[in-house]
Amino acid sequence: MSLRKKLYGFFVVISLMSMGISCAKKADHIEKGPGVQADGDSSSLEGDGKNGEGENGAIEESEDAIIDKLDFSRIHFEYDQFSLTATAKAILDHHAELLKKYPRIKLKIVGHCDERGSNEFNLALGNKRAQEIKNYLANLGVDSARLITESLGEEQPIKLEKSEEAFALNRRGEFTAQK
């Protein structure tokens, strides 16, 4: 093999190696999203949900990441009632604080009932429960335009058995955060 071919081969190998090193360095700087490390290992999906910079260079969370983190616990009602218990009010106080902290998030409030009573009665009672929750949150300073209500009556029970425990679980208000 001639010296010229050897030198050409040597330069090709060096060029390819330097390109590989350059690409590897660039890959270290590629942001692959929450929970995915630069080397592509996504086994640890602990993502911080941060995806952009806001004013003053501070990193802000996306609305989707915020919604995923929000915990809107359900509340329960007494039999044939739509008034809020002390426990329900404490939970709703927490919900109001979250909603005030994230003013672009909307909250869907769904009223549910146990199976006792007619469908019409339970739909009306579920609506009263959802409206009572909405009014309580609005009185705590949450813009009522951000609160959407719905009644499902007895249509989506948590427990199907006919027991006081099941009935108590099914008489509830549930929440879904939305953009």
VOPAGU-2260 file (C-alpha; in pm, 1 decimal, decimal comma):
REM VOPAGU-2260
SITE   aa  ch    i         X         Y         Z
SITE  MET   A    0       0,0       0,0       0,0
SITE  SER   A    1     136,1     339,1     -90,8
SITE  LEU   A    2     215,3     608,5     159,8
SITE  ARG   A    3     -47,1     828,1       0,5
SITE  LYS   A    4    -323,8     569,3      59,7
SITE  LYS   A    5    -207,2     516,0     417,6
SITE  LEU   A    6    -217,3     888,8     489,3
SITE  TYR   A    7    -559,1     920,0     324,8
SITE  GLY   A    8    -692,8     631,4     536,3
SITE  PHE   A    9    -539,8     783,9     848,2
SITE  PHE   A   10    -709,2    1120,2     781,3
SITE  VAL   A   11   -1042,9     949,4     713,0
SITE  VAL   A   12   -1023,4     764,1    1042,9
SITE  ILE   A   13    -924,5    1081,7    1231,0
SITE  SER   A   14   -1207,2    1275,7    1063,2
SITE  LEU   A   15   -1465,0    1012,3    1151,8
SITE  MET   A   16   -1340,9     994,9    1509,5
SITE  SER   A   17   -1358,6    1371,7    1552,0
SITE  MET   A   18   -1710,8    1376,3    1407,5
SITE  GLY   A   19   -1812,3    1107,2    1653,0
SITE  ILE   A   20   -1669,7    1303,9    1944,6
SITE  SER   A   21   -1837,7    1621,4    1820,2
SITE  CYS   A   22   -2175,5    1445,6    1787,9
SITE  ALA   A   23   -2139,4    1292,8    2131,8
SITE  LYS   A   24   -2070,3    1635,2    2281,3
SITE  LYS   A   25   -2375,5    1779,7    2107,7
SITE  ALA   A   26   -2590,2    1492,6    2235,1
SITE  ASP   A   27   -2491,6    1580,1    2591,1
SITE  HIS   A   28   -2650,5    1920,6    2544,3
SITE  ILE   A   29   -2975,6    1804,2    2384,8
SITE  GLU   A   30   -3271,0    1841,4    2616,2
SITE  LYS   A   31   -3491,7    1537,2    2585,0
SITE  GLY   A   32   -3772,9    1645,0    2812,7
SITE  PRO   A   33   -3870,2    1570,8    3170,5
SITE  GLY   A   34   -3718,5    1259,8    3320,8
SITE  VAL   A   35   -3506,6    1166,7    3018,7
SITE  GLN   A   36   -3134,2    1200,9    3058,2
SITE  ALA   A   37   -2905,7    1312,4    2775,2
SITE  ASP   A   38   -2776,8     958,6    2723,6
SITE  GLY   A   39   -3132,6     845,9    2647,7
SITE  ASP   A   40   -3180,1     656,6    2972,9
SITE  SER   A   41   -3542,4     711,4    3063,9
SITE  SER   A   42   -3554,4     453,1    3338,8
SITE  SER   A   43   -3581,5     733,5    3592,3
SITE  LEU   A   44   -3888,0     936,1    3501,1
SITE  GLU   A   45   -3877,1    1165,1    3798,6
SITE  GLY   A   46   -3907,6    1465,7    3566,8
SITE  ASP   A   47   -3934,3    1805,8    3719,6
SITE  GLY   A   48   -4190,8    1908,9    3457,0
SITE  LYS   A   49   -3998,5    2225,1    3378,4
SITE  ASN   A   50   -3994,7    2323,4    3018,3
SITE  GLY   A   51   -3936,1    2691,6    2974,6
SITE  GLU   A   52   -3804,7    3011,4    3112,4
SITE  GLY   A   53   -4032,3    3287,3    3228,6
SITE  GLU   A   54   -3956,1    3639,9    3329,6
SITE  ASN   A   55   -3618,7    3705,0    3492,5
SITE  GLY   A   56   -3488,1    3372,0    3358,4
SITE  ALA   A   57   -3687,7    3170,2    3613,1
SITE  ILE   A   58   -3788,3    2825,5    3494,1
SITE  GLU   A   59   -4165,4    2777,3    3477,8
SITE  GLU   A   60   -4366,5    2458,5    3469,0
SITE  SER   A   61   -4601,6    2387,2    3180,5
SITE  GLU   A   62   -4972,8    2379,5    3251,2
SITE  ASP   A   63   -4976,9    2006,2    3175,3
SITE  ALA   A   64   -4704,3    1943,7    3434,0
SITE  ILE   A   65   -4891,1    2155,3    3686,8
SITE  ILE   A   66   -5219,0    1975,3    3621,4
SITE  ASP   A   67   -5047,2    1638,6    3667,9
SITE  LYS   A   68   -4913,4    1748,1    4007,8
SITE  LEU   A   69   -5235,3    1895,1    4145,1
SITE  ASP   A   70   -5419,1    1675,1    4390,5
SITE  PHE   A   71   -5787,1    1758,5    4405,9
SITE  SER   A   72   -5920,5    1506,8    4656,5
SITE  ARG   A   73   -6286,0    1415,4    4637,1
SITE  ILE   A   74   -6528,8    1517,1    4906,9
SITE  HIS   A   75   -6829,5    1328,4    5042,5
SITE  PHE   A   76   -7182,0    1424,7    5140,0
SITE  GLU   A   77   -7433,2    1300,6    5392,6
SITE  TYR   A   78   -7740,5    1108,8    5274,8
SITE  ASP   A   79   -7985,2    1324,7    5074,5
SITE  GLN   A   80   -7778,3    1639,8    5151,1
SITE  PHE   A   81   -7583,2    1892,3    4948,9
SITE  SER   A   82   -7449,2    2097,0    5240,4
SITE  LEU   A   83   -7074,9    2075,0    5299,2
SITE  THR   A   84   -6932,7    1899,1    5604,0
SITE  ALA   A   85   -6642,8    2045,0    5802,2
SITE  THR   A   86   -6412,9    1786,3    5644,1
SITE  ALA   A   87   -6532,2    1880,4    5296,0
SITE  LYS   A   88   -6473,0    2249,4    5368,0
SITE  ALA   A   89   -6117,3    2180,3    5483,4
SITE  ILE   A   90   -6046,9    1993,5    5159,4
SITE  LEU   A   91   -6205,4    2271,1    4953,1
SITE  ASP   A   92   -5996,9    2532,4    5136,0
SITE  HIS   A   93   -5690,7    2347,4    5006,6
SITE  HIS   A   94   -5839,2    2331,5    4654,8
SITE  ALA   A   95   -5902,1    2708,2    4662,6
SITE  GLU   A   96   -5538,3    2773,3    4754,9
SITE  LEU   A   97   -5419,8    2561,4    4461,7
SITE  LEU   A   98   -5655,1    2739,5    4223,4
SITE  LYS   A   99   -5539,6    3080,7    4344,3
SITE  LYS   A  100   -5178,0    2975,6    4300,6
SITE  TYR   A  101   -5244,6    2866,2    3939,4
SITE  PRO   A  102   -5495,8    3117,6    3800,9
SITE  ARG   A  103   -5502,9    2972,7    3447,5
SITE  ILE   A  104   -5621,1    2630,1    3563,5
SITE  LYS   A  105   -5993,5    2552,7    3545,0
SITE  LEU   A  106   -6167,6    2299,7    3765,3
SITE  LYS   A  107   -6445,4    2066,7    3656,8
SITE  ILE   A  108   -6668,5    1976,5    3952,2
SITE  VAL   A  109   -6886,5    1666,7    3920,7
SITE  GLY   A  110   -7163,5    1586,1    4167,8
SITE  HIS   A  111   -7245,6    1219,5    4232,9
SITE  CYS   A  112   -7513,8    1036,4    4433,1
SITE  ASP   A  113   -7579,6     689,7    4564,4
SITE  GLU   A  114   -7836,3     474,5    4386,3
SITE  ARG   A  115   -8126,4     549,9    4618,7
SITE  GLY   A  116   -8382,1     784,0    4463,8
SITE  SER   A  117   -8497,5     827,2    4104,5
SITE  ASN   A  118   -8262,6     918,9    3822,7
SITE  GLU   A  119   -8418,0    1266,6    3799,6
SITE  PHE   A  120   -8386,4    1324,1    4173,6
SITE  ASN   A  121   -8023,8    1210,0    4178,7
SITE  LEU   A  122   -7929,2    1424,7    3878,7
SITE  ALA   A  123   -8081,7    1727,2    4052,2
SITE  LEU   A  124   -7910,0    1643,1    4382,7
SITE  GLY   A  125   -7574,9    1590,2    4205,5
SITE  ASN   A  126   -7618,4    1931,3    4043,5
SITE  LYS   A  127   -7692,2    2094,1    4380,6
SITE  ARG   A  128   -7378,2    1932,5    4523,5
SITE  ALA   A  129   -7161,6    2058,1    4236,0
SITE  GLN   A  130   -7314,5    2408,0    4264,4
SITE  GLU   A  131   -7257,9    2414,3    4642,2
SITE  ILE   A  132   -6890,8    2330,3    4586,7
SITE  LYS   A  133   -6861,8    2596,7    4316,5
SITE  ASN   A  134   -7022,0    2860,5    4540,7
SITE  TYR   A  135   -6793,7    2771,9    4830,7
SITE  LEU   A  136   -6480,3    2801,5    4615,7
SITE  ALA   A  137   -6605,3    3129,1    4465,0
SITE  ASN   A  138   -6662,8    3267,7    4815,9
SITE  LEU   A  139   -6297,5    3185,2    4889,0
SITE  GLY   A  140   -6189,4    3405,5    4597,9
SITE  VAL   A  141   -6173,5    3162,1    4305,1
SITE  ASP   A  142   -6316,5    3314,5    3985,7
SITE  SER   A  143   -6642,0    3125,8    3923,6
SITE  ALA   A  144   -6579,2    3141,2    3547,5
SITE  ARG   A  145   -6298,7    2888,5    3609,2
SITE  LEU   A  146   -6536,4    2642,7    3778,0
SITE  ILE   A  147   -6738,4    2410,1    3554,8
SITE  THR   A  148   -7012,9    2197,7    3709,7
SITE  GLU   A  149   -7173,6    1873,5    3603,2
SITE  SER   A  150   -7401,0    1614,8    3761,9
SITE  LEU   A  151   -7377,9    1244,2    3692,4
SITE  GLY   A  152   -7633,5    1149,4    3955,5
SITE  GLU   A  153   -7601,4     780,3    4033,5
SITE  GLU   A  154   -7444,8     685,8    3698,3
SITE  GLN   A  155   -7081,1     633,1    3805,9
SITE  PRO   A  156   -7065,8     468,8    4147,7
SITE  ILE   A  157   -6731,9     391,3    4309,6
SITE  LYS   A  158   -6875,8      79,5    4475,2
SITE  LEU   A  159   -7161,2    -126,0    4337,8
SITE  GLU   A  160   -7262,0    -308,1    4656,6
SITE  LYS   A  161   -7574,3    -212,6    4845,4
SITE  SER   A  162   -7428,9    -117,7    5180,9
SITE  GLU   A  163   -7403,6     201,0    5384,6
SITE  GLU   A  164   -7027,8     204,9    5322,8
SITE  ALA   A  165   -7079,3     187,7    4943,7
SITE  PHE   A  166   -7356,7     448,0    4950,9
SITE  ALA   A  167   -7136,6     685,6    5152,8
SITE  LEU   A  168   -6849,0     651,4    4903,8
SITE  ASN   A  169   -7080,4     716,0    4609,4
SITE  ARG   A  170   -7220,4    1042,8    4753,2
SITE  ARG   A  171   -6935,4    1266,7    4644,1
SITE  GLY   A  172   -6795,1    1561,3    4457,3
SITE  GLU   A  173   -6503,6    1489,4    4224,1
SITE  PHE   A  174   -6265,8    1727,7    4053,4
SITE  THR   A  175   -6066,3    1741,0    3731,8
SITE  ALA   A  176   -5815,5    2017,8    3661,5
SITE  GLN   A  177   -5820,7    2148,2    3305,1
SITE  LYS   A  178   -5648,9    2409,6    3090,3
